[in-house]
Amino acid sequence: MILVKIPKYYHFSCYIESKNIGREFLFLFLKSIFLLNGISKNIPLYVSNKPNIFNGEAKISLSSIFDKYSTRIKVSDHTQHNIRRISSLINRIAMELSNKQTTLYFEFKIRYSYDDGSTKRYCWSDIYILSTHYLADDIINLKISHIRGLRRISIEEFFDTFLNTLMNTLQLHGISPKNILIVK
C-alpha cells in the first residue's frame, strides 16, 4: 500500500446540487471525472533559460483514486478504452461514495509539453487532488487542492474544465444544465 498525503487545506471548494435528477446524478458526476482523463489544451509556456514563449500543450490525466485510508484504485490507460470496465468501476465508486461517511480523492496530473523546433520537450507537471464527499441525495461537496507544480493552469481553470465536462455529460444524457446549482 502506498501512502498518499491527503491535503489538509484546500484551494477551492464548492457544493454541486442537482434538482430532479436522482441517483443518476452521482453516476454522471463520476463519469465526467473520468472523462477529464486525456483532455488536452493549448497554452503559452514560459520555459526557464529560454527567451521565447512556446506554444505548449497541457494534458490532463487521472493518476489514481484513493480514500482517506490511502487505499488506491490505480487507473491505467487501458481502462479508458474499455467502456465496460469504466462503467463497473464508476458503479463501484458510486456505491462507495454513496456511503455518506466516505470521501474519495482523485489525483490528476497535468503534463506540459512544447516543441522547440527539433524535439518535443516536457516541463514540470502540476498535480491536483479533487476531493468528493457525497452529502445528501443530490448534493456533492467538491474540493480542489494543488499539491505540486507551478500552477500553469489555475485551479479555477481546472474547475471550469471539469464543470464544462459535467455539463456536456448531462446534456448527452438529456438533462438540462439548469438542473445543476453550483454554490461556491
C-alpha positions as CSV (number, residue, x, y, z in Angstrom):
1,M,0.0,0.0,0.0
2,I,1.4,3.4,-1.0
3,L,0.6,6.2,1.5
4,V,-0.7,9.4,0.0
5,K,-0.6,12.7,1.7
6,I,-4.2,13.8,2.0
7,P,-4.4,17.6,1.8
8,K,-5.2,19.5,5.0
9,Y,-6.0,22.7,3.2
10,Y,-8.0,23.2,0.0
11,H,-7.5,26.0,-2.5
12,F,-11.1,25.8,-3.9
13,S,-14.3,24.4,-2.5
14,C,-17.9,24.3,-3.8
15,Y,-21.2,22.4,-3.5
16,I,-22.8,20.9,-6.5
17,E,-26.5,20.4,-6.2
18,S,-28.8,18.7,-8.7
19,K,-32.5,19.1,-9.0
20,N,-34.9,16.4,-10.2
21,I,-32.1,14.0,-11.4
22,G,-32.0,11.4,-8.6
23,R,-29.3,8.7,-8.3
24,E,-28.2,9.1,-11.9
25,F,-26.5,12.4,-10.9
26,L,-23.8,10.7,-8.9
27,F,-23.1,8.3,-11.8
28,L,-22.9,11.2,-14.3
29,F,-20.7,13.2,-11.9
30,L,-18.2,10.4,-11.6
31,K,-18.3,9.7,-15.4
32,S,-17.4,13.4,-16.0
33,I,-14.4,13.0,-13.7
34,F,-13.2,10.0,-15.8
35,L,-13.8,12.0,-19.0
36,L,-11.3,14.6,-17.8
37,N,-8.6,11.9,-18.5
38,G,-6.9,12.7,-21.7
39,I,-8.2,16.2,-22.3
40,S,-5.5,18.5,-23.7
41,K,-5.4,22.2,-24.2
42,N,-3.0,24.6,-26.0
43,I,-1.4,27.1,-23.7
44,P,1.6,29.5,-23.9
45,L,4.6,28.2,-21.9
46,Y,7.4,30.1,-20.4
47,V,10.4,27.9,-20.0
48,S,13.4,28.7,-17.8
49,N,16.6,29.7,-19.6
50,K,14.7,30.3,-22.9
51,P,13.8,33.8,-24.0
52,N,10.8,32.8,-26.2
53,I,7.3,31.9,-25.3
54,F,6.4,28.5,-26.7
55,N,3.1,27.1,-27.9
56,G,2.6,24.4,-25.4
57,E,0.2,21.7,-24.6
58,A,-1.3,20.8,-21.2
59,K,-2.7,17.2,-21.0
60,I,-4.8,16.1,-18.0
61,S,-4.5,12.5,-16.8
62,L,-6.2,10.8,-13.9
63,S,-3.4,9.2,-11.9
64,S,-5.2,7.4,-9.1
65,I,-8.2,7.3,-6.9
66,F,-7.9,6.7,-3.1
67,D,-9.9,7.1,0.1
68,K,-8.9,8.5,3.5
69,Y,-7.1,5.3,4.3
70,S,-4.9,5.7,1.2
71,T,-6.4,2.6,-0.4
72,R,-5.6,3.2,-4.1
73,I,-7.5,2.3,-7.1
74,K,-4.9,2.5,-9.9
75,V,-6.3,4.0,-13.1
76,S,-4.5,2.8,-16.2
77,D,-4.7,4.0,-19.8
78,H,-6.3,0.7,-20.7
79,T,-9.4,1.4,-18.7
80,Q,-10.0,4.5,-20.9
81,H,-10.5,2.2,-23.9
82,N,-12.7,-0.4,-22.1
83,I,-16.1,1.1,-21.6
84,R,-17.5,-1.8,-19.6
85,R,-14.6,-1.7,-17.1
86,I,-15.1,2.1,-16.7
87,S,-18.8,1.6,-16.0
88,S,-18.2,-1.1,-13.5
89,L,-15.5,1.0,-11.8
90,I,-17.8,4.0,-11.7
91,N,-20.7,1.9,-10.2
92,R,-18.3,0.6,-7.6
93,I,-17.1,4.1,-6.7
94,A,-20.7,5.4,-6.7
95,M,-21.6,2.7,-4.2
96,E,-18.7,3.5,-2.0
97,L,-19.3,7.3,-2.3
98,S,-23.0,7.0,-1.6
99,N,-22.0,5.9,1.9
100,K,-22.2,9.3,3.4
101,Q,-19.0,8.9,5.5
102,T,-16.8,8.2,2.5
103,T,-14.6,10.9,0.9
104,L,-12.8,9.9,-2.3
105,Y,-9.8,11.7,-3.7
106,F,-9.0,11.8,-7.3
107,E,-5.4,12.6,-8.2
108,F,-4.9,14.4,-11.5
109,K,-1.6,15.1,-13.2
110,I,-1.3,17.8,-15.8
111,R,1.7,17.3,-18.0
112,Y,3.1,20.2,-20.1
113,S,5.0,19.8,-23.3
114,Y,6.2,22.1,-26.1
115,D,8.0,21.7,-29.4
116,D,11.3,23.7,-29.5
117,G,11.7,23.1,-33.3
118,S,13.6,19.8,-33.2
119,T,12.0,17.7,-30.5
120,K,9.1,17.6,-28.1
121,R,10.2,18.7,-24.6
122,Y,8.4,18.4,-21.3
123,C,8.1,20.8,-18.4
124,W,7.4,20.3,-14.7
125,S,3.9,19.0,-14.3
126,D,1.1,20.0,-11.8
127,I,-0.7,17.7,-9.5
128,Y,-4.2,18.4,-8.3
129,I,-6.3,16.5,-5.8
130,L,-10.0,16.6,-6.3
131,S,-11.9,15.6,-3.2
132,T,-15.5,14.5,-3.4
133,H,-17.9,13.9,-0.5
134,Y,-21.5,12.8,-1.0
135,L,-23.5,14.8,1.5
136,A,-27.2,14.1,0.6
137,D,-29.2,12.6,-2.2
138,D,-28.3,15.3,-4.7
139,I,-25.5,17.3,-3.1
140,I,-21.8,16.7,-3.5
141,N,-19.1,18.7,-1.8
142,L,-16.2,19.2,-4.2
143,K,-12.7,20.5,-3.1
144,I,-9.6,21.0,-5.1
145,S,-6.1,21.2,-3.8
146,H,-2.9,22.0,-5.7
147,I,-0.2,19.6,-4.5
148,R,2.8,20.2,-6.7
149,G,4.0,22.3,-9.7
150,L,3.9,25.8,-10.9
151,R,0.2,26.2,-11.5
152,R,0.5,26.9,-15.2
153,I,-3.2,26.0,-15.2
154,S,-5.0,27.7,-12.3
155,I,-7.4,25.9,-10.0
156,E,-10.3,27.9,-11.3
157,E,-9.4,26.9,-14.9
158,F,-9.1,23.3,-13.8
159,F,-12.6,23.5,-12.2
160,D,-14.1,25.2,-15.2
161,T,-12.7,22.4,-17.4
162,F,-14.4,19.9,-15.1
163,L,-17.6,21.9,-15.0
164,N,-17.8,22.0,-18.8
165,T,-17.2,18.3,-18.9
166,L,-20.0,17.7,-16.4
167,M,-22.4,20.0,-18.3
168,N,-21.6,18.2,-21.6
169,T,-22.2,14.8,-19.9
170,L,-25.5,15.9,-18.5
171,Q,-26.6,17.2,-21.9
172,L,-25.6,14.0,-23.6
173,H,-28.0,12.1,-21.2
174,G,-30.9,14.6,-21.9
175,I,-30.5,16.5,-18.6
176,S,-30.7,20.3,-18.8
177,P,-27.8,22.2,-17.2
178,K,-30.4,24.3,-15.5
179,N,-30.9,21.4,-13.1
180,I,-27.4,22.0,-11.6
181,L,-26.7,24.6,-8.9
182,I,-23.1,25.5,-8.0
183,V,-22.5,27.1,-4.6
184,K,-19.0,28.4,-4.1
